[in-house]
Amino acid sequence: MSEIIAGIRIPDSQMAREATQLVRDTEPDLLYNHSRRVFLFGALTGERKQLKYDPELLYIGAMFHDMGLTEAYSSPQDRFEVDGANAARDFLRQHGIGESEIEQVWDSIALHTTPGIPQHKKPVVALVTAGVEMDVLGLAYDDFSADQRRLVVAAHPRESNFKEGIIDAFTQGTIKKPESTFGNVKADVLALKDPSYKRLNFCSIILGSAWNDGPHDHSTCRNPAHHHA
């Protein structure tokens, strides 16, 4: 019998159960409970907005969205979001899921920290980000009823230091590959947590590129690697 939390039914297929167990075995409690809350807040958003979506795909997207922060699934160079998306893609292929469905899940994970884009994509993509934004940033907090918030958190508690804890998890998942934070919100994490972090500057990279566009262009003297904000 499947579990129902805040009126949302947790997917209970063999694939969903295997995903739950894999994430449970891989992630610390903080990330596991966060991922379940992301699904629940995402699904509640979908109901409120009357969106048609596949709950199982939303569940896989939510459950895998932070897997790239774990040592087991972290690549040496890719953004952690891409690592999680790739892990979900491999998992779904093993279960015979079609490529168009896999693409939705991949996008939902890869784009979940890229503001301004997911809400214009398919509902699964939009709703994973909506769940993340609610649980981490408190966006649309008042669009959920007090009962909905209470029931979700009762089932999957927020640690008393969740805010600091999730920032620490982001730090551990990115500190060994700081280049992967260029142009995304995780640059803010390393700027806060890593005293040695040097934030790359987009304009410095443009100005320091190998292109020589005229007599006043001194780009050949510039090295973008040395131009940090």
C-alpha positions as CSV (number, residue, x, y, z in Angstrom):
1,M,0.0,0.0,0.0
2,S,1.5,3.3,-1.0
3,E,2.2,6.1,1.4
4,I,0.2,9.3,1.3
5,I,1.7,12.5,2.7
6,A,-0.2,15.9,2.7
7,G,-2.6,14.3,0.2
8,I,0.2,13.3,-2.2
9,R,0.7,9.6,-3.0
10,I,4.3,8.5,-3.0
11,P,5.0,6.5,-6.2
12,D,5.2,2.8,-5.2
13,S,6.2,1.0,-8.4
14,Q,9.2,-1.3,-8.4
15,M,11.3,1.4,-10.0
16,A,10.3,4.0,-7.5
17,R,11.0,1.7,-4.6
18,E,14.5,0.9,-6.1
19,A,15.1,4.6,-6.5
20,T,14.1,5.3,-2.9
21,Q,16.5,2.6,-1.6
22,L,19.4,3.7,-3.8
23,V,19.1,7.3,-2.6
24,R,18.6,6.2,1.0
25,D,21.8,4.1,0.8
26,T,23.8,6.9,-0.9
27,E,22.8,10.2,0.6
28,P,23.0,11.4,4.2
29,D,19.7,11.9,6.0
30,L,19.7,15.6,5.4
31,L,19.8,15.2,1.6
32,Y,17.4,12.2,1.6
33,N,14.7,14.0,3.6
34,H,15.3,17.1,1.5
35,S,14.8,15.2,-1.7
36,R,11.5,13.7,-0.5
37,R,10.3,17.1,0.5
38,V,11.2,18.4,-2.9
39,F,9.0,15.8,-4.5
40,L,6.1,16.6,-2.1
41,F,6.3,20.3,-2.5
42,G,6.7,19.9,-6.3
43,A,3.7,17.7,-6.5
44,L,1.6,20.0,-4.3
45,T,2.6,22.9,-6.7
46,G,1.5,20.8,-9.6
47,E,-1.9,20.2,-8.0
48,R,-2.3,23.8,-7.2
49,K,-1.5,24.9,-10.7
50,Q,-3.5,22.0,-12.2
51,L,-0.5,20.7,-14.3
52,K,-0.5,17.3,-15.9
53,Y,2.6,15.4,-15.1
54,D,3.9,11.9,-14.5
55,P,4.3,11.5,-10.7
56,E,6.9,8.8,-11.1
57,L,9.1,10.9,-13.3
58,L,8.7,13.8,-10.9
59,Y,9.7,11.5,-8.1
60,I,12.8,10.2,-9.9
61,G,13.8,13.8,-10.7
62,A,13.4,14.9,-7.1
63,M,15.1,11.9,-5.6
64,F,18.2,12.1,-7.8
65,H,18.5,15.9,-8.0
66,D,21.3,16.1,-5.4
67,M,23.0,12.7,-6.0
68,G,25.8,14.6,-7.8
69,L,26.8,16.1,-4.4
70,T,27.7,12.6,-3.1
71,E,31.2,11.1,-3.6
72,A,29.7,8.1,-5.3
73,Y,28.2,10.1,-8.2
74,S,30.5,13.1,-8.4
75,S,32.6,13.5,-11.5
76,P,35.9,15.3,-11.5
77,Q,34.7,18.2,-13.6
78,D,31.0,18.4,-14.4
79,R,28.5,20.5,-12.5
80,F,26.9,18.4,-9.7
81,E,23.5,19.0,-11.3
82,V,24.8,17.2,-14.5
83,D,26.3,14.4,-12.4
84,G,22.9,13.8,-10.8
85,A,21.1,14.1,-14.1
86,N,23.4,11.5,-15.6
87,A,22.9,9.1,-12.7
88,A,19.1,9.4,-13.1
89,R,19.4,8.8,-16.9
90,D,21.5,5.6,-16.3
91,F,19.0,4.4,-13.7
92,L,16.0,5.1,-16.0
93,R,17.6,3.4,-18.9
94,Q,18.1,0.3,-16.8
95,H,14.4,0.2,-16.3
96,G,13.5,0.6,-19.9
97,I,12.1,4.1,-19.8
98,G,11.8,5.9,-23.1
99,E,14.3,8.6,-24.1
100,S,11.7,11.5,-24.2
101,E,10.8,10.7,-20.6
102,I,14.4,10.4,-19.6
103,E,15.1,13.8,-21.2
104,Q,12.5,15.4,-19.0
105,V,14.1,13.9,-15.8
106,W,17.6,14.9,-17.0
107,D,16.5,18.5,-17.6
108,S,14.7,18.6,-14.3
109,I,17.9,17.8,-12.4
110,A,20.4,19.6,-14.6
111,L,18.3,22.9,-14.6
112,H,17.2,22.9,-10.9
113,T,19.6,25.6,-9.9
114,T,19.2,27.7,-13.1
115,P,16.6,30.4,-12.3
116,G,14.3,31.7,-15.0
117,I,14.3,28.6,-17.3
118,P,12.6,25.6,-15.6
119,Q,9.2,27.2,-15.3
120,H,9.0,27.4,-19.1
121,K,9.8,23.7,-19.6
122,K,7.6,20.7,-19.2
123,P,5.8,20.2,-15.9
124,V,8.3,17.6,-14.5
125,V,11.1,20.1,-15.1
126,A,9.2,23.0,-13.6
127,L,8.0,21.1,-10.6
128,V,11.4,19.7,-9.5
129,T,12.7,23.3,-9.4
130,A,9.5,24.5,-7.7
131,G,10.1,21.9,-5.0
132,V,13.7,22.8,-4.6
133,E,12.9,26.5,-4.4
134,M,10.3,26.0,-1.7
135,D,12.5,23.7,0.5
136,V,15.8,25.6,0.2
137,L,14.8,29.2,-0.5
138,G,11.3,29.4,0.9
139,L,9.9,30.7,-2.4
140,A,6.1,30.5,-2.6
141,Y,6.1,29.6,1.0
142,D,2.7,31.2,1.6
143,D,1.2,29.4,-1.4
144,F,1.3,26.2,0.7
145,S,-1.2,25.9,3.6
146,A,0.2,25.6,7.1
147,D,-1.2,22.0,7.2
148,Q,0.6,21.1,4.0
149,R,3.9,22.4,5.3
150,R,3.4,20.7,8.7
151,L,2.5,17.3,7.2
152,V,5.5,17.3,4.8
153,V,7.9,18.3,7.5
154,A,6.4,15.8,10.0
155,A,7.1,13.0,7.5
156,H,10.5,14.2,6.5
157,P,11.9,16.5,9.2
158,R,14.0,19.6,8.5
159,E,17.1,19.4,10.8
160,S,17.3,22.4,13.2
161,N,20.4,23.5,11.3
162,F,19.1,22.6,7.8
163,K,19.9,26.0,6.3
164,E,23.6,25.7,7.3
165,G,23.6,21.9,6.6
166,I,22.4,22.3,3.0
167,I,25.0,25.0,2.3
168,D,27.7,22.7,3.7
169,A,26.4,19.9,1.5
170,F,26.7,22.2,-1.5
171,T,30.2,23.1,-0.4
172,Q,31.4,19.6,-0.1
173,G,29.9,18.7,-3.5
174,T,31.6,21.6,-5.4
175,I,34.8,22.6,-3.5
176,K,37.0,20.1,-5.5
177,K,35.8,21.5,-8.8
178,P,35.3,25.2,-8.4
179,E,35.3,25.8,-12.1
180,S,31.9,24.0,-12.2
181,T,30.3,26.9,-10.3
182,F,31.0,29.5,-13.0
183,G,27.8,31.2,-14.0
184,N,25.6,29.5,-11.5
185,V,24.4,30.0,-7.9
186,K,27.0,27.6,-6.4
187,A,29.6,30.3,-6.9
188,D,27.9,32.1,-4.0
189,V,28.4,28.9,-1.8
190,L,32.1,28.7,-2.4
191,A,32.5,32.5,-2.0
192,L,31.0,32.1,1.5
193,K,32.7,28.8,2.5
194,D,36.1,28.6,0.7
195,P,38.6,31.4,1.6
196,S,40.8,30.4,-1.3
197,Y,38.0,30.5,-3.9
198,K,38.5,33.0,-6.8
199,R,35.3,33.8,-8.6
200,L,35.7,33.8,-12.4
201,N,34.5,37.0,-14.1
202,F,32.5,36.7,-17.3
203,C,33.6,40.2,-18.6
204,S,37.3,39.5,-17.8
205,I,37.1,36.3,-19.8
206,I,35.6,38.1,-22.8
207,L,38.2,40.9,-22.6
208,G,41.0,38.4,-22.1
209,S,40.1,36.1,-25.0
210,A,42.4,35.3,-27.8
211,W,40.4,37.5,-30.2
212,N,42.1,40.6,-31.5
213,D,39.4,42.9,-32.7
214,G,41.4,46.1,-33.6
215,P,44.3,48.4,-32.9
216,H,43.2,49.2,-29.3
217,D,42.6,45.5,-28.3
218,H,45.3,44.4,-25.9
219,S,43.7,40.9,-25.4
220,T,46.9,39.1,-26.4
221,C,48.4,40.5,-23.2
222,R,45.6,39.2,-21.0
223,N,45.2,35.8,-19.4
224,P,41.6,35.2,-18.4
225,A,42.7,32.7,-15.8
226,H,44.2,35.7,-13.9
227,H,41.2,37.9,-14.2
228,H,38.9,37.2,-11.2
229,A,36.3,39.4,-9.6
